[in-house]
Amino acid sequence: MTSVATIGLDIAKSVFQVHGVDAAGQVVVRQRLARRRVLAFFEKLAPCLVGIEACSSSHYWARELVARGHQVHLMPAQYVKPYVKRGKNDAANDRRVRASARATELGRRLMQVPGVGPLLASALTATISDPAAFKTGRDLAAWIGLVPKQNSSGGKERLGSISKAGNRYLRQMLVVGAMAVIRYAERHGTRRPWLVQLMQRRSTKVAAVALANKMARTIWALMTSGECYHEPAAAGAMAA
């Protein structure tokens, strides 16, 4: 099976829905599993991020998946709802999302950014109708809620946790995409030295938020310039 970075798991009484994407946000697995086959399925997978809607039985499944090496995020229903709808409508919804993202030249360019898949690209193009309304990429990141809060004490500025103000859906999607990129880098390595340094200095969760912030600024640059995404050159290659 192609490397799975993130899975959305829709738990039910008898039949579970599995929807998995790779580090680029491309769908690599979509299937229905009988309850008795769920744990066997995850035992065969390399460790990945699994998102589950918080409910009465979600803690049991979270413990079982963590015991098998996976990282589990229990999420409020409003965050999971878009994924659940996609899974329950089979492949047709996924094809429509992909078609929507690829129907526009902007959507195709945004999907070149690592961690931005069809769903996020569609959400970005639909939500941000006028990217020029933001003077900088940081302004867009702040609008989404991906910049740290500033606290003044004794004349010194201190940065706190992210503000979480603004568009919660885009923020959640960007963090999930960033997490997928980090998980892929942990298993396969990356040519981006700044990402390696970030992963060494910070916890995975903090690194994912920082990367999501960088993704938002990159997205703003692509939306306002009309250019295509180019992977940053490594320091060694630039020096050569």
N, C-alpha and C positions, 0 to 999 in steps of 0.2 A: 504494500500500500504506500502511496505517496506520503511523504512526511506531513503529519497533521500537527498544526501549531495550536489551534484553538477549537474547542467543541462546545456547541450549545446542546444541552441535554434536556429534552422535554419529558419529564417523568409522569407516569400515569399508573393506573391500577394494573393493567395487563400488558400493554404495548408501549414501548418507549420510542421516541423519535430522536435520532442522532444526526446532527448537522455539523460537519467539520470543515475547516478551511486551513490552507497552508499559510506561510508567513506573508505571502503577497495578498491574502484575502480571497484567494480562489477556492471554490468549493472542490474538495477532494473526496468527501464521503457524505452520503446522505442515505440513511436507511432506517427501517423500522426494526426494533428488536423486542422479542418476547422478554418479559421480566427475568426469566431464569437464565437468559443468555447475556445479560448486560455486563456482569462482572467479568465473564470470560472474554468478552469483546475488549474491554479496557485493559485486561491483563496482557493482551497481545500488542498494545500500543506503547510507543515510547512516551515518556512523561510529557504531558501537555497541560494546557490550561482548559479547565472545564467550567462552564457557566451553567448554573442551575437556578431556577426560580425558587425563592425561599417559600417553603410550605411545610406542612406537618411532617412529611417523610424525607424532606431534603437533607436533614442533618444525618440521617442514617446513611444515605447514599454518599454524602460528602465524606464521612468517616471511612467508608469502604474504598472510595477512590483515592483518598489521601494515603491509605495504607498500601495502595498499589503504585505509589510514586507520583501521582498526579497532583496538580495544584487546583483547588476548587474554590470558585467564588460563588457564594449564594447572593443572588441579586433580587431587588424588589421586582414585583410583577410588571411595573411600568417599563423597566429596562428590558425585560425578556419578551414582552408582548410582540415586538416586531419579528423576532426570530421564531417564536411559536407559530405565528400566522404563516410564516414562510414554510415551516416544516409541515404543518398540517394540510397545506394546499399542494403538497407533493412538488414535482419538478416544475410545474407550470409557473408558479410564482417566481421561482429562481430565474427562469428564463426571461420573465418579464422585467425583473430587476436588472439583469445583465443587459437586456436590450435597451432599457431606459438609460442606463449609464453610458452605453456605447453609442447611443443615438446622437449624442452631441460631441463636438470636437473637444469641449472642455472636459466632459466626463472621461473621455479616452485619455487625455493628458493627466488628469488627476490619478487615474488608476496606475500610472507609471510610478507613483510614489510608493515605496515599500510600506506595507501596512494598510494601504487604501484599496479596498475591494469595491465591487459594484454597488453594494448597499450603501457604503459610506460615500462613494462618489455621487450617487443619486441624491443622498440626503444633503450633501454640500451644495450641489448645483440648485437644488430646489429651495434651500434655506437662504443661501447667500446670493441674492439676486443682483446686488450691486457691491462687489468687493472694494470698489474705489471709495466706499463710505468709510473704510478703515484706512487711516493714514499709513500704518505700518503693519507688518505681520504680528507684532506684539499686541497691537490693538485688537486684532482678530482673536488671538489667543486669550486675551483678557475677556473679550465678549463671550467666548465659549466657557471661560472659568478655569483656565489652565495656567494662570500666573499666581505666584505666592502673595498672600496678604502681607502688607507692610505695617509694622508696629514700631512706633517711636518710643524710646526709653532713654532718658539721660542724654538726649541730643543725638542718639545713634539710631539708625534705621535697622530694624531686624526683620528678616523675612520669615513668615510663618508658613502654614500649610496653604494649599491652593484655595482660592476664594470659593470655588464651586458656584459662582454666580453665572448667570447666562444660560446658554442652551445645554441642558443636561444630556439630551440625547446625543448631540454631536460630541460632547465631552466623553461620554461613556464609549462611544464608537471609536474615537481616536485612541483612548487608553487601551481598549481591547486590541486595536490594530498594532499599537506600539508593543504591547505584551507579546503578540505573535512574532514580531520582528526580533525581540529579545530572546524568546525561546528558540527561535531558529538559529540565532547567533551563538547561543550557548551550546547547541548541538553540532553546528557545522562551521562555526567561526565566522568572522566578518572582516572585510578589508577597510572598515571605517574605524580608525584608531580612537577617535573621540568616543565612539560607542563602547569600545572595550574598556577605556578608562572610566566611563560613566558606570558601567556594570561592576567594576572593581571598587569604586568609591561608595556606591549607594546600594541600598536594598533593591530587589527586583521591582517592588511596587513604586518606589521613588523614582527609579530609573525609567519606568514605563511612563510616568507622568511627565518627566523631563523630556523624553523622546516625543510624547504626544504634543507637547508645547512646540518642539522643533518642527514636527510634522505640520502643525497649524500654520506656522510662519512660512514654511515651504509652500504650502497650499495657497496661501495669500499671494506669494510671489508668482506662482504659476497663473493664478486667476487674473492678476493685474497686468502681467507682462505679455501673456500670450505665448510664452516659451514652453518647451517641453522639459521634463525632468531629466537632469543629468546627475549621475552618481558622483558625489564629491571625490576628487582624487586623493589618494593617500599621500601623506607628507613626503614619503620617500620618492614617490613618482613625481611630485611637484618639484622636488629638489633636483631630480635628474633632468 
